[in-house]
Amino acid sequence: MTDITETPFATLSAEGRLLKPVLSADTHVAGRFGYRGEISFDGPETLLKEVFSVAEAGKPAIGFLAGSIARYETLPKLVETLGPALDAAGKYFIYVADLPQGNRLIIPFGDVKIFTIFIDETSVYNELIDTFYVDKIKLKKFDTSAKLDALADVGLTYSSLSDYKEASYEDGLKIKNAA
């Protein structure tokens, strides 16, 4: 059984950042801890919502993280708050409500790369299913942990970089403001 104290989620939990958990427990994959809910990153009103995330026991960083933010300008604060819980090996998908439609950017913060994607009226769950080409019918039969495992398994190996434009945070801000 994997405990939160063996993962980078322990620090976030101790800081009171893990809110409204739907799942905060080990998953069906041995040594994997999963968290679904919200993460506060710049006060209680600034949230990463609809979070899907996993970390392997004993590893210093979250391996897979997906969620949505309302404003692109808060992305640096999210990365800063998560700090050492992110690393170059992780896959991080942040859906942003105020990016122009159709934008898919890879924004580097040091050696951490954030897949930054426009989101509108849909959910992070549905976006992940579409991005990863996961069978939605099969997922309906799974419990919360199994759904997270299925999405994380694909997310951890995701390599369709040609679907994204690499841009600095500042360039992404120009794209956002040009719309």
VMD Tcl script that draws the C-alpha trace (Angstrom):
set ca {
  {0.00 0.00 0.00}
  {1.36 3.42 -1.00}
  {0.92 6.23 1.51}
  {0.82 9.95 0.72}
  {3.86 10.46 2.99}
  {5.96 8.52 0.46}
  {5.13 10.99 -2.33}
  {5.52 14.68 -3.24}
  {1.81 15.07 -2.39}
  {2.81 14.97 1.31}
  {4.20 18.52 1.20}
  {1.16 19.83 -0.68}
  {-1.11 18.14 1.86}
  {0.83 19.55 4.83}
  {0.54 23.03 3.29}
  {-3.25 22.59 3.00}
  {-3.17 22.81 -0.81}
  {-5.03 19.57 -1.61}
  {-8.71 20.50 -1.63}
  {-11.96 18.63 -2.30}
  {-10.32 15.23 -2.89}
  {-12.29 12.75 -4.96}
  {-9.33 10.38 -4.59}
  {-6.28 10.63 -2.35}
  {-5.00 7.08 -2.06}
  {-2.94 4.35 -3.60}
  {-4.19 3.21 -6.98}
  {-4.40 -0.24 -8.56}
  {-0.81 0.08 -9.80}
  {1.67 -1.09 -7.18}
  {3.67 1.77 -5.69}
  {1.49 4.48 -7.24}
  {-0.41 7.14 -5.30}
  {-3.21 9.04 -7.00}
  {-4.81 12.36 -6.28}
  {-7.96 13.81 -7.84}
  {-9.50 17.03 -6.62}
  {-8.24 20.63 -6.57}
  {-4.86 22.15 -5.71}
  {-4.64 25.65 -4.27}
  {-1.60 27.50 -5.59}
  {-1.98 31.24 -5.01}
  {-4.38 31.62 -2.12}
  {-7.66 29.77 -1.64}
  {-9.30 31.36 -4.69}
  {-6.65 30.42 -7.26}
  {-7.02 26.74 -8.00}
  {-5.86 24.03 -10.32}
  {-9.24 22.35 -10.83}
  {-10.27 18.89 -12.00}
  {-6.85 17.50 -11.08}
  {-5.75 14.07 -12.27}
  {-2.33 13.18 -10.87}
  {-0.10 10.31 -9.83}
  {3.26 9.88 -8.19}
  {5.35 6.80 -7.59}
  {6.35 6.01 -4.00}
  {9.84 7.21 -3.18}
  {10.16 9.46 -6.24}
  {10.62 13.18 -5.59}
  {8.26 14.47 -8.31}
  {4.74 13.97 -9.57}
  {4.90 11.82 -12.69}
  {1.62 12.86 -14.28}
  {-0.53 15.90 -13.60}
  {-3.48 17.36 -15.47}
  {-5.90 20.09 -14.45}
  {-7.39 23.40 -15.49}
  {-6.76 27.02 -14.57}
  {-8.86 30.04 -15.41}
  {-6.07 32.46 -16.34}
  {-2.84 31.89 -18.27}
  {-1.10 34.57 -16.18}
  {-1.28 32.29 -13.12}
  {0.76 29.51 -14.77}
  {4.15 30.69 -13.37}
  {2.71 30.80 -9.83}
  {1.38 27.25 -10.25}
  {4.82 26.01 -11.33}
  {6.49 27.97 -8.51}
  {4.09 26.58 -5.89}
  {4.53 22.99 -7.03}
  {8.29 23.60 -7.23}
  {10.24 20.42 -6.53}
  {7.09 18.32 -7.03}
  {7.71 18.84 -10.78}
  {10.70 17.62 -12.77}
  {11.92 17.15 -16.33}
  {10.72 13.54 -16.49}
  {7.09 14.36 -15.60}
  {4.18 14.92 -17.96}
  {2.12 17.98 -17.02}
  {-1.04 19.01 -18.89}
  {-2.56 22.34 -17.88}
  {-5.78 23.33 -19.59}
  {-6.27 27.11 -19.68}
  {-9.65 28.78 -20.12}
  {-8.43 32.12 -21.46}
  {-6.05 30.88 -24.17}
  {-7.37 31.41 -27.70}
  {-9.22 28.39 -29.07}
  {-7.09 25.73 -30.70}
  {-3.83 26.69 -29.00}
  {-1.54 23.88 -27.82}
  {1.75 25.10 -26.41}
  {4.69 23.56 -24.61}
  {5.88 26.12 -22.11}
  {9.28 25.38 -20.52}
  {9.99 26.50 -16.96}
  {13.63 25.55 -16.55}
  {13.79 21.85 -17.41}
  {10.08 21.32 -16.64}
  {7.81 21.41 -19.68}
  {4.12 22.22 -19.34}
  {1.68 21.14 -22.04}
  {-0.61 24.18 -22.09}
  {-3.91 23.68 -23.88}
  {-7.04 25.74 -24.51}
  {-10.16 24.45 -22.75}
  {-13.70 25.70 -23.13}
  {-16.95 24.25 -21.79}
  {-15.70 20.67 -21.57}
  {-14.01 18.86 -18.67}
  {-10.38 17.91 -18.13}
  {-11.52 14.28 -18.09}
  {-13.06 14.55 -21.57}
  {-10.06 16.49 -22.89}
  {-7.66 13.81 -21.63}
  {-9.75 11.09 -23.25}
  {-9.62 12.99 -26.57}
  {-5.91 13.85 -26.30}
  {-4.87 10.31 -25.35}
  {-7.39 8.45 -27.56}
  {-8.63 6.41 -24.60}
  {-11.77 4.31 -25.01}
  {-14.48 6.18 -23.06}
  {-16.79 3.15 -23.07}
  {-14.18 1.00 -21.29}
  {-13.46 3.77 -18.78}
  {-17.13 3.92 -17.75}
  {-16.76 0.43 -16.26}
  {-13.77 1.42 -14.09}
  {-13.72 2.78 -10.55}
  {-12.07 6.16 -9.83}
  {-8.60 4.66 -9.24}
  {-8.71 2.54 -12.38}
  {-9.81 5.54 -14.48}
  {-6.91 7.55 -13.12}
  {-4.49 4.68 -13.75}
  {-5.71 4.31 -17.36}
  {-5.27 8.03 -18.10}
  {-1.94 8.25 -16.24}
  {-0.54 5.19 -18.03}
  {-1.06 6.92 -21.38}
  {-0.10 10.37 -20.06}
  {3.21 9.16 -18.62}
  {4.29 7.92 -22.05}
  {2.71 10.71 -24.11}
  {5.06 11.84 -26.87}
  {2.97 13.61 -29.53}
  {5.07 16.75 -29.34}
  {4.34 17.67 -32.97}
  {0.79 18.59 -31.87}
  {2.24 21.47 -29.82}
  {4.19 24.64 -30.49}
  {7.07 25.26 -28.10}
  {6.94 28.82 -26.78}
  {8.31 30.77 -23.86}
  {5.86 31.90 -21.21}
  {6.18 35.45 -22.60}
  {5.43 34.26 -26.16}
  {2.38 32.42 -24.83}
  {1.26 35.64 -23.17}
  {1.56 37.43 -26.54}
  {-0.53 34.70 -28.20}
  {-3.15 35.00 -25.48}
  {-3.29 38.79 -25.65}
  {-3.40 38.87 -29.49}
  {-6.77 37.12 -29.53}
}
mol new
graphics top color blue
foreach p $ca { graphics top sphere $p radius 0.5 }
foreach p [lrange $ca 0 end-1] q [lrange $ca 1 end] { graphics top cylinder $p $q radius 0.2 }
display resetview
